[in-house]
């Protein structure tokens, strides 16, 4: 505790950089609705990754599908 009349020391925390992902679909590109069933395990893995990377599942799946189709030549 500081002596009377002295200011308390303020502990500063280290600066944390958080990755920001802005890989959203361009506004002019529309979206179609589909229903997909994934395993509980993969859903949990997506949830954890989304939390850690600060991304939503839609963005992660869009990126994964884009990468998969590109790799296969489509």
mmCIF file as gemmi writes it, N, C-alpha and C atoms, coordinates in Angstrom:
data_model
loop_
_atom_site.group_PDB
_atom_site.id
_atom_site.type_symbol
_atom_site.label_atom_id
_atom_site.label_alt_id
_atom_site.label_comp_id
_atom_site.label_asym_id
_atom_site.label_entity_id
_atom_site.label_seq_id
_atom_site.pdbx_PDB_ins_code
_atom_site.Cartn_x
_atom_site.Cartn_y
_atom_site.Cartn_z
_atom_site.occupancy
_atom_site.B_iso_or_equiv
_atom_site.pdbx_formal_charge
_atom_site.auth_seq_id
_atom_site.auth_asym_id
_atom_site.pdbx_PDB_model_num
ATOM 1 N N . UNK Axp A 1 ? 0.839 -1.164 0 1 0 ? 1 A 1
ATOM 2 C CA . UNK Axp A 1 ? 0 0 0 1 0 ? 1 A 1
ATOM 3 C C . UNK Axp A 1 ? 0.893 1.238 0 1 0 ? 1 A 1
ATOM 4 N N . UNK Axp A 2 ? 0.543 2.245 -0.818 1 0 ? 2 A 1
ATOM 5 C CA . UNK Axp A 2 ? 1.37 3.446 -0.86 1 0 ? 2 A 1
ATOM 6 C C . UNK Axp A 2 ? 1.233 4.254 0.429 1 0 ? 2 A 1
ATOM 7 N N . UNK Axp A 3 ? 2.295 5.004 0.74 1 0 ? 3 A 1
ATOM 8 C CA . UNK Axp A 3 ? 2.262 5.886 1.907 1 0 ? 3 A 1
ATOM 9 C C . UNK Axp A 3 ? 1.248 6.99 1.66 1 0 ? 3 A 1
ATOM 10 N N . UNK Axp A 4 ? 0.803 7.586 2.719 1 0 ? 4 A 1
ATOM 11 C CA . UNK Axp A 4 ? -0.193 8.644 2.609 1 0 ? 4 A 1
ATOM 12 C C . UNK Axp A 4 ? 0.328 9.756 1.701 1 0 ? 4 A 1
ATOM 13 N N . UNK Axp A 5 ? -0.488 10.145 0.741 1 0 ? 5 A 1
ATOM 14 C CA . UNK Axp A 5 ? -0.112 11.197 -0.187 1 0 ? 5 A 1
ATOM 15 C C . UNK Axp A 5 ? 0.615 10.706 -1.432 1 0 ? 5 A 1
ATOM 16 N N . UNK Axp A 6 ? 0.984 9.412 -1.491 1 0 ? 6 A 1
ATOM 17 C CA . UNK Axp A 6 ? 1.655 8.855 -2.665 1 0 ? 6 A 1
ATOM 18 C C . UNK Axp A 6 ? 0.64 8.111 -3.528 1 0 ? 6 A 1
ATOM 19 N N . UNK Axp A 7 ? 0.876 8.159 -4.823 1 0 ? 7 A 1
ATOM 20 C CA . UNK Axp A 7 ? -0.015 7.46 -5.746 1 0 ? 7 A 1
ATOM 21 C C . UNK Axp A 7 ? 0.33 5.982 -5.77 1 0 ? 7 A 1
ATOM 22 N N . UNK Axp A 8 ? -0.665 5.172 -5.957 1 0 ? 8 A 1
ATOM 23 C CA . UNK Axp A 8 ? -0.454 3.73 -6.065 1 0 ? 8 A 1
ATOM 24 C C . UNK Axp A 8 ? 0.192 3.416 -7.409 1 0 ? 8 A 1
ATOM 25 N N . UNK Axp A 9 ? 1.062 2.415 -7.432 1 0 ? 9 A 1
ATOM 26 C CA . UNK Axp A 9 ? 1.677 1.995 -8.685 1 0 ? 9 A 1
ATOM 27 C C . UNK Axp A 9 ? 0.644 1.213 -9.491 1 0 ? 9 A 1
ATOM 28 N N . UNK Axp A 10 ? 0.597 1.505 -10.764 1 0 ? 10 A 1
ATOM 29 C CA . UNK Axp A 10 ? -0.323 0.824 -11.65 1 0 ? 10 A 1
ATOM 30 C C . UNK Axp A 10 ? 0.472 -0.175 -12.474 1 0 ? 10 A 1
ATOM 31 N N . UNK Axp A 11 ? 0.057 -1.422 -12.39 1 0 ? 11 A 1
ATOM 32 C CA . UNK Axp A 11 ? 0.729 -2.476 -13.154 1 0 ? 11 A 1
ATOM 33 C C . UNK Axp A 11 ? 0.174 -2.476 -14.569 1 0 ? 11 A 1
ATOM 34 N N . UNK Axp A 12 ? 1.068 -2.402 -15.539 1 0 ? 12 A 1
ATOM 35 C CA . UNK Axp A 12 ? 0.618 -2.446 -16.93 1 0 ? 12 A 1
ATOM 36 C C . UNK Axp A 12 ? 0.786 -3.857 -17.461 1 0 ? 12 A 1
ATOM 37 N N . UNK Axp A 13 ? -0.196 -4.285 -18.195 1 0 ? 13 A 1
ATOM 38 C CA . UNK Axp A 13 ? -0.167 -5.618 -18.79 1 0 ? 13 A 1
ATOM 39 C C . UNK Axp A 13 ? 0.506 -5.549 -20.148 1 0 ? 13 A 1
ATOM 40 N N . UNK Axp A 14 ? 1.131 -6.648 -20.573 1 0 ? 14 A 1
ATOM 41 C CA . UNK Axp A 14 ? 1.756 -6.643 -21.901 1 0 ? 14 A 1
ATOM 42 C C . UNK Axp A 14 ? 0.696 -6.477 -22.985 1 0 ? 14 A 1
ATOM 43 N N . UNK Axp A 15 ? 1.079 -5.791 -24.036 1 0 ? 15 A 1
ATOM 44 C CA . UNK Axp A 15 ? 0.156 -5.577 -25.14 1 0 ? 15 A 1
ATOM 45 C C . UNK Axp A 15 ? -0.044 -6.877 -25.906 1 0 ? 15 A 1
ATOM 46 N N . UNK Axp A 16 ? -1.276 -7.168 -26.24 1 0 ? 16 A 1
ATOM 47 C CA . UNK Axp A 16 ? -1.613 -8.394 -26.958 1 0 ? 16 A 1
ATOM 48 C C . UNK Axp A 16 ? -2.132 -8.015 -28.328 1 0 ? 16 A 1
ATOM 49 N N . UNK Axp A 17 ? -1.59 -8.633 -29.352 1 0 ? 17 A 1
ATOM 50 C CA . UNK Axp A 17 ? -2.101 -8.39 -30.691 1 0 ? 17 A 1
ATOM 51 C C . UNK Axp A 17 ? -3.043 -9.527 -31.055 1 0 ? 17 A 1
ATOM 52 N N . UNK Axp A 18 ? -4.197 -9.17 -31.558 1 0 ? 18 A 1
ATOM 53 C CA . UNK Axp A 18 ? -5.205 -10.139 -31.936 1 0 ? 18 A 1
ATOM 54 C C . UNK Axp A 18 ? -5.321 -10.123 -33.448 1 0 ? 18 A 1
ATOM 55 N N . UNK Axp A 19 ? -5.211 -11.301 -34.087 1 0 ? 19 A 1
ATOM 56 C CA . UNK Axp A 19 ? -5.341 -11.321 -35.543 1 0 ? 19 A 1
ATOM 57 C C . UNK Axp A 19 ? -6.752 -10.92 -35.961 1 0 ? 19 A 1
ATOM 58 N N . UNK Axp A 20 ? -6.839 -10.091 -36.959 1 0 ? 20 A 1
ATOM 59 C CA . UNK Axp A 20 ? -8.142 -9.67 -37.468 1 0 ? 20 A 1
ATOM 60 C C . UNK Axp A 20 ? -8.293 -10.25 -38.86 1 0 ? 20 A 1
ATOM 61 N N . UNK Axp A 21 ? -9.364 -10.973 -39.046 1 0 ? 21 A 1
ATOM 62 C CA . UNK Axp A 21 ? -9.619 -11.603 -40.341 1 0 ? 21 A 1
ATOM 63 C C . UNK Axp A 21 ? -10.789 -10.892 -41.009 1 0 ? 21 A 1
ATOM 64 N N . UNK Axp A 22 ? -10.552 -10.383 -42.179 1 0 ? 22 A 1
ATOM 65 C CA . UNK Axp A 22 ? -11.632 -9.769 -42.942 1 0 ? 22 A 1
ATOM 66 C C . UNK Axp A 22 ? -11.676 -10.445 -44.297 1 0 ? 22 A 1
ATOM 67 N N . UNK Axp A 23 ? -12.026 -11.706 -44.277 1 0 ? 23 A 1
ATOM 68 C CA . UNK Axp A 23 ? -12.083 -12.49 -45.509 1 0 ? 23 A 1
ATOM 69 C C . UNK Axp A 23 ? -13.531 -12.703 -45.921 1 0 ? 23 A 1
ATOM 70 N N . UNK Axp A 24 ? -14.367 -11.732 -45.637 1 0 ? 24 A 1
ATOM 71 C CA . UNK Axp A 24 ? -15.778 -11.871 -45.937 1 0 ? 24 A 1
ATOM 72 C C . UNK Axp A 24 ? -16.009 -11.849 -47.447 1 0 ? 24 A 1
ATOM 73 N N . UNK Axp A 25 ? -17.126 -12.394 -47.83 1 0 ? 25 A 1
ATOM 74 C CA . UNK Axp A 25 ? -17.505 -12.432 -49.239 1 0 ? 25 A 1
ATOM 75 C C . UNK Axp A 25 ? -17.845 -11.018 -49.682 1 0 ? 25 A 1
ATOM 76 N N . UNK Axp A 26 ? -17.371 -10.603 -50.86 1 0 ? 26 A 1
ATOM 77 C CA . UNK Axp A 26 ? -17.708 -9.261 -51.347 1 0 ? 26 A 1
ATOM 78 C C . UNK Axp A 26 ? -19.22 -9.037 -51.357 1 0 ? 26 A 1
ATOM 79 N N . UNK Axp A 27 ? -19.639 -7.811 -51.097 1 0 ? 27 A 1
ATOM 80 C CA . UNK Axp A 27 ? -21.063 -7.492 -50.995 1 0 ? 27 A 1
ATOM 81 C C . UNK Axp A 27 ? -21.844 -7.873 -52.249 1 0 ? 27 A 1
ATOM 82 N N . UNK Axp A 28 ? -21.198 -7.773 -53.428 1 0 ? 28 A 1
ATOM 83 C CA . UNK Axp A 28 ? -21.905 -8.066 -54.672 1 0 ? 28 A 1
ATOM 84 C C . UNK Axp A 28 ? -22.147 -9.56 -54.885 1 0 ? 28 A 1
ATOM 85 N N . UNK Axp A 29 ? -21.414 -10.399 -54.16 1 0 ? 29 A 1
ATOM 86 C CA . UNK Axp A 29 ? -21.572 -11.84 -54.315 1 0 ? 29 A 1
ATOM 87 C C . UNK Axp A 29 ? -22.693 -12.33 -53.409 1 0 ? 29 A 1
ATOM 88 N N . UNK Axp A 30 ? -23.684 -12.985 -54.015 1 0 ? 30 A 1
ATOM 89 C CA . UNK Axp A 30 ? -24.824 -13.478 -53.248 1 0 ? 30 A 1
ATOM 90 C C . UNK Axp A 30 ? -24.498 -14.759 -52.498 1 0 ? 30 A 1
ATOM 91 N N . UNK Axp A 31 ? -25.452 -15.219 -51.738 1 0 ? 31 A 1
ATOM 92 C CA . UNK Axp A 31 ? -25.288 -16.45 -50.974 1 0 ? 31 A 1
ATOM 93 C C . UNK Axp A 31 ? -26.489 -17.345 -51.223 1 0 ? 31 A 1
ATOM 94 N N . UNK Axp A 32 ? -26.233 -18.633 -51.232 1 0 ? 32 A 1
ATOM 95 C CA . UNK Axp A 32 ? -27.285 -19.638 -51.302 1 0 ? 32 A 1
ATOM 96 C C . UNK Axp A 32 ? -27.356 -20.335 -49.957 1 0 ? 32 A 1
ATOM 97 N N . UNK Axp A 33 ? -28.537 -20.78 -49.598 1 0 ? 33 A 1
ATOM 98 C CA . UNK Axp A 33 ? -28.722 -21.496 -48.341 1 0 ? 33 A 1
ATOM 99 C C . UNK Axp A 33 ? -28.677 -22.993 -48.605 1 0 ? 33 A 1
ATOM 100 N N . UNK Axp A 34 ? -27.838 -23.685 -47.827 1 0 ? 34 A 1
ATOM 101 C CA . UNK Axp A 34 ? -27.786 -25.146 -47.896 1 0 ? 34 A 1
ATOM 102 C C . UNK Axp A 34 ? -27.777 -25.677 -46.466 1 0 ? 34 A 1
ATOM 103 N N . UNK Axp A 35 ? -28.116 -26.94 -46.319 1 0 ? 35 A 1
ATOM 104 C CA . UNK Axp A 35 ? -28.054 -27.58 -45.014 1 0 ? 35 A 1
ATOM 105 C C . UNK Axp A 35 ? -26.918 -28.58 -45.033 1 0 ? 35 A 1
ATOM 106 N N . UNK Axp A 36 ? -26.067 -28.506 -44.038 1 0 ? 36 A 1
ATOM 107 C CA . UNK Axp A 36 ? -24.91 -29.392 -43.955 1 0 ? 36 A 1
ATOM 108 C C . UNK Axp A 36 ? -24.886 -30.006 -42.566 1 0 ? 36 A 1
ATOM 109 N N . UNK Axp A 37 ? -24.623 -31.284 -42.499 1 0 ? 37 A 1
ATOM 110 C CA . UNK Axp A 37 ? -24.481 -31.953 -41.214 1 0 ? 37 A 1
ATOM 111 C C . UNK Axp A 37 ? -23.018 -32.321 -41.043 1 0 ? 37 A 1
ATOM 112 N N . UNK Axp A 38 ? -22.406 -31.85 -39.966 1 0 ? 38 A 1
ATOM 113 C CA . UNK Axp A 38 ? -21.009 -32.178 -39.685 1 0 ? 38 A 1
ATOM 114 C C . UNK Axp A 38 ? -20.949 -32.93 -38.362 1 0 ? 38 A 1
ATOM 115 N N . UNK Axp A 39 ? -19.842 -33.584 -38.131 1 0 ? 39 A 1
ATOM 116 C CA . UNK Axp A 39 ? -19.699 -34.333 -36.887 1 0 ? 39 A 1
ATOM 117 C C . UNK Axp A 39 ? -19.637 -33.385 -35.7 1 0 ? 39 A 1
ATOM 118 N N . UNK Axp A 40 ? -20.031 -33.881 -34.57 1 0 ? 40 A 1
ATOM 119 C CA . UNK Axp A 40 ? -19.965 -33.095 -33.345 1 0 ? 40 A 1
ATOM 120 C C . UNK Axp A 40 ? -18.535 -32.675 -33.072 1 0 ? 40 A 1
ATOM 121 N N . UNK Axp A 41 ? -17.611 -33.585 -33.324 1 0 ? 41 A 1
ATOM 122 C CA . UNK Axp A 41 ? -16.184 -33.281 -33.099 1 0 ? 41 A 1
ATOM 123 C C . UNK Axp A 41 ? -15.717 -32.11 -33.956 1 0 ? 41 A 1
ATOM 124 N N . UNK Axp A 42 ? -16.059 -32.138 -35.255 1 0 ? 42 A 1
ATOM 125 C CA . UNK Axp A 42 ? -15.645 -31.04 -36.135 1 0 ? 42 A 1
ATOM 126 C C . UNK Axp A 42 ? -16.343 -29.734 -35.777 1 0 ? 42 A 1
ATOM 127 N N . UNK Axp A 43 ? -17.582 -29.81 -35.351 1 0 ? 43 A 1
ATOM 128 C CA . UNK Axp A 43 ? -18.291 -28.609 -34.926 1 0 ? 43 A 1
ATOM 129 C C . UNK Axp A 43 ? -17.595 -27.982 -33.718 1 0 ? 43 A 1
ATOM 130 N N . UNK Axp A 44 ? -17.181 -28.802 -32.776 1 0 ? 44 A 1
ATOM 131 C CA . UNK Axp A 44 ? -16.485 -28.301 -31.593 1 0 ? 44 A 1
ATOM 132 C C . UNK Axp A 44 ? -15.132 -27.705 -31.983 1 0 ? 44 A 1
ATOM 133 N N . UNK Axp A 45 ? -14.435 -28.351 -32.898 1 0 ? 45 A 1
ATOM 134 C CA . UNK Axp A 45 ? -13.145 -27.828 -33.363 1 0 ? 45 A 1
ATOM 135 C C . UNK Axp A 45 ? -13.33 -26.474 -34.047 1 0 ? 45 A 1
ATOM 136 N N . UNK Axp A 46 ? -14.381 -26.338 -34.863 1 0 ? 46 A 1
ATOM 137 C CA . UNK Axp A 46 ? -14.67 -25.054 -35.499 1 0 ? 46 A 1
ATOM 138 C C . UNK Axp A 46 ? -15.003 -23.99 -34.46 1 0 ? 46 A 1
ATOM 139 N N . UNK Axp A 47 ? -15.77 -24.363 -33.44 1 0 ? 47 A 1
ATOM 140 C CA . UNK Axp A 47 ? -16.143 -23.415 -32.397 1 0 ? 47 A 1
ATOM 141 C C . UNK Axp A 47 ? -14.908 -22.897 -31.666 1 0 ? 47 A 1
ATOM 142 N N . UNK Axp A 48 ? -13.999 -23.807 -31.325 1 0 ? 48 A 1
ATOM 143 C CA . UNK Axp A 48 ? -12.78 -23.422 -30.616 1 0 ? 48 A 1
ATOM 144 C C . UNK Axp A 48 ? -11.901 -22.542 -31.5 1 0 ? 48 A 1
ATOM 145 N N . UNK Axp A 49 ? -11.733 -22.947 -32.752 1 0 ? 49 A 1
ATOM 146 C CA . UNK Axp A 49 ? -10.914 -22.153 -33.67 1 0 ? 49 A 1
ATOM 147 C C . UNK Axp A 49 ? -11.527 -20.763 -33.864 1 0 ? 49 A 1
ATOM 148 N N . UNK Axp A 50 ? -12.839 -20.718 -34.021 1 0 ? 50 A 1
ATOM 149 C CA . UNK Axp A 50 ? -13.52 -19.432 -34.195 1 0 ? 50 A 1
ATOM 150 C C . UNK Axp A 50 ? -13.293 -18.503 -33.019 1 0 ? 50 A 1
ATOM 151 N N . UNK Axp A 51 ? -13.328 -19.062 -31.821 1 0 ? 51 A 1
ATOM 152 C CA . UNK Axp A 51 ? -13.099 -18.252 -30.627 1 0 ? 51 A 1
ATOM 153 C C . UNK Axp A 51 ? -11.664 -17.743 -30.588 1 0 ? 51 A 1
ATOM 154 N N . UNK Axp A 52 ? -10.71 -18.649 -30.817 1 0 ? 52 A 1
ATOM 155 C CA . UNK Axp A 52 ? -9.298 -18.271 -30.731 1 0 ? 52 A 1
ATOM 156 C C . UNK Axp A 52 ? -8.884 -17.317 -31.85 1 0 ? 52 A 1
ATOM 157 N N . UNK Axp A 53 ? -9.386 -17.539 -33.043 1 0 ? 53 A 1
ATOM 158 C CA . UNK Axp A 53 ? -9.003 -16.725 -34.204 1 0 ? 53 A 1
ATOM 159 C C . UNK Axp A 53 ? -9.93 -15.531 -34.424 1 0 ? 53 A 1
ATOM 160 N N . UNK Axp A 54 ? -10.978 -15.451 -33.612 1 0 ? 54 A 1
ATOM 161 C CA . UNK Axp A 54 ? -11.983 -14.395 -33.75 1 0 ? 54 A 1
ATOM 162 C C . UNK Axp A 54 ? -12.599 -14.395 -35.144 1 0 ? 54 A 1
ATOM 163 N N . UNK Axp A 55 ? -13.048 -15.571 -35.556 1 0 ? 55 A 1
ATOM 164 C CA . UNK Axp A 55 ? -13.696 -15.743 -36.86 1 0 ? 55 A 1
ATOM 165 C C . UNK Axp A 55 ? -15.008 -16.483 -36.645 1 0 ? 55 A 1
ATOM 166 N N . UNK Axp A 56 ? -15.971 -16.229 -37.518 1 0 ? 56 A 1
ATOM 167 C CA . UNK Axp A 56 ? -17.202 -16.999 -37.406 1 0 ? 56 A 1
ATOM 168 C C . UNK Axp A 56 ? -17.106 -18.251 -38.284 1 0 ? 56 A 1
ATOM 169 N N . UNK Axp A 57 ? -17.965 -19.203 -38.013 1 0 ? 57 A 1
ATOM 170 C CA . UNK Axp A 57 ? -17.924 -20.475 -38.742 1 0 ? 57 A 1
ATOM 171 C C . UNK Axp A 57 ? -18.157 -20.268 -40.233 1 0 ? 57 A 1
ATOM 172 N N . UNK Axp A 58 ? -19.016 -19.323 -40.585 1 0 ? 58 A 1
ATOM 173 C CA . UNK Axp A 58 ? -19.297 -19.075 -42.001 1 0 ? 58 A 1
ATOM 174 C C . UNK Axp A 58 ? -18.021 -18.701 -42.743 1 0 ? 58 A 1
ATOM 175 N N . UNK Axp A 59 ? -17.231 -17.81 -42.186 1 0 ? 59 A 1
ATOM 176 C CA . UNK Axp A 59 ? -15.988 -17.383 -42.817 1 0 ? 59 A 1
ATOM 177 C C . UNK Axp A 59 ? -15.008 -18.543 -42.911 1 0 ? 59 A 1
ATOM 178 N N . UNK Axp A 60 ? -14.884 -19.315 -41.834 1 0 ? 60 A 1
ATOM 179 C CA . UNK Axp A 60 ? -13.957 -20.455 -41.852 1 0 ? 60 A 1
ATOM 180 C C . UNK Axp A 60 ? -14.357 -21.466 -42.919 1 0 ? 60 A 1
ATOM 181 N N . UNK Axp A 61 ? -15.654 -21.759 -43.024 1 0 ? 61 A 1
ATOM 182 C CA . UNK Axp A 61 ? -16.114 -22.73 -44.021 1 0 ? 61 A 1
ATOM 183 C C . UNK Axp A 61 ? -15.967 -22.182 -45.435 1 0 ? 61 A 1
ATOM 184 N N . UNK Axp A 62 ? -16.254 -20.89 -45.634 1 0 ? 62 A 1
ATOM 185 C CA . UNK Axp A 62 ? -16.052 -20.281 -46.954 1 0 ? 62 A 1
ATOM 186 C C . UNK Axp A 62 ? -14.591 -20.419 -47.393 1 0 ? 62 A 1
ATOM 187 N N . UNK Axp A 63 ? -13.664 -20.124 -46.486 1 0 ? 63 A 1
ATOM 188 C CA . UNK Axp A 63 ? -12.236 -20.233 -46.804 1 0 ? 63 A 1
ATOM 189 C C . UNK Axp A 63 ? -11.845 -21.675 -47.107 1 0 ? 63 A 1
ATOM 190 N N . UNK Axp A 64 ? -12.344 -22.607 -46.321 1 0 ? 64 A 1
ATOM 191 C CA . UNK Axp A 64 ? -11.995 -24.014 -46.514 1 0 ? 64 A 1
ATOM 192 C C . UNK Axp A 64 ? -12.53 -24.536 -47.852 1 0 ? 64 A 1
ATOM 193 N N . UNK Axp A 65 ? -13.759 -24.179 -48.189 1 0 ? 65 A 1
ATOM 194 C CA . UNK Axp A 65 ? -14.349 -24.624 -49.458 1 0 ? 65 A 1
ATOM 195 C C . UNK Axp A 65 ? -13.599 -24 -50.628 1 0 ? 65 A 1
ATOM 196 N N . UNK Axp A 66 ? -13.296 -22.71 -50.53 1 0 ? 66 A 1
ATOM 197 C CA . UNK Axp A 66 ? -12.548 -22.021 -51.592 1 0 ? 66 A 1
ATOM 198 C C . UNK Axp A 66 ? -11.195 -22.689 -51.828 1 0 ? 66 A 1
ATOM 199 N N . UNK Axp A 67 ? -10.479 -22.958 -50.736 1 0 ? 67 A 1
ATOM 200 C CA . UNK Axp A 67 ? -9.171 -23.599 -50.841 1 0 ? 67 A 1
ATOM 201 C C . UNK Axp A 67 ? -9.289 -25 -51.45 1 0 ? 67 A 1
ATOM 202 N N . UNK Axp A 68 ? -10.269 -25.763 -51.013 1 0 ? 68 A 1
ATOM 203 C CA . UNK Axp A 68 ? -10.475 -27.128 -51.51 1 0 ? 68 A 1
ATOM 204 C C . UNK Axp A 68 ? -10.786 -27.132 -53.008 1 0 ? 68 A 1
ATOM 205 N N . UNK Axp A 69 ? -11.72 -26.282 -53.431 1 0 ? 69 A 1
ATOM 206 C CA . UNK Axp A 69 ? -12.096 -26.245 -54.844 1 0 ? 69 A 1
ATOM 207 C C . UNK Axp A 69 ? -10.955 -25.737 -55.719 1 0 ? 69 A 1
ATOM 208 N N . UNK Axp A 70 ? -10.221 -24.747 -55.253 1 0 ? 70 A 1
ATOM 209 C CA . UNK Axp A 70 ? -9.084 -24.217 -56.003 1 0 ? 70 A 1
ATOM 210 C C . UNK Axp A 70 ? -8.011 -25.281 -56.158 1 0 ? 70 A 1
ATOM 211 N N . UNK Axp A 71 ? -7.723 -25.983 -55.084 1 0 ? 71 A 1
ATOM 212 C CA . UNK Axp A 71 ? -6.704 -27.03 -55.126 1 0 ? 71 A 1
ATOM 213 C C . UNK Axp A 71 ? -7.074 -28.139 -56.112 1 0 ? 71 A 1
ATOM 214 N N . UNK Axp A 72 ? -8.36 -28.37 -56.269 1 0 ? 72 A 1
ATOM 215 C CA . UNK Axp A 72 ? -8.816 -29.415 -57.196 1 0 ? 72 A 1
ATOM 216 C C . UNK Axp A 72 ? -9.064 -28.892 -58.599 1 0 ? 72 A 1
ATOM 217 N N . UNK Axp A 73 ? -8.781 -27.621 -58.836 1 0 ? 73 A 1
ATOM 218 C CA . UNK Axp A 73 ? -8.877 -27.064 -60.18 1 0 ? 73 A 1
ATOM 219 C C . UNK Axp A 73 ? -10.254 -26.553 -60.566 1 0 ? 73 A 1
ATOM 220 N N . UNK Axp A 74 ? -11.109 -26.237 -59.601 1 0 ? 74 A 1
ATOM 221 C CA . UNK Axp A 74 ? -12.453 -25.74 -59.918 1 0 ? 74 A 1
ATOM 222 C C . UNK Axp A 74 ? -12.599 -24.287 -59.551 1 0 ? 74 A 1
